[in-house]
Amino acid sequence: MIEMMRATAGRSSATQRAQRLHAPGSNRHINMRKAVGFAIVTSGFAVIAAQALQHALGG
């Protein structure tokens, strides 16, 4: 980590952002975050639907 900080010490933030965007595996990281977010939202909708069904059936 210290080596990475030393390597990026002289670079501008725009250069660092550009390099991060083109870093290997960055798309995989973004896709994983999207998938996890989608799973959380979907599970939330499933809970709401289950509660609505339970309420409709009088349970």
Long-range contacts (C-beta under 8 A, 24 or more apart in sequence): none
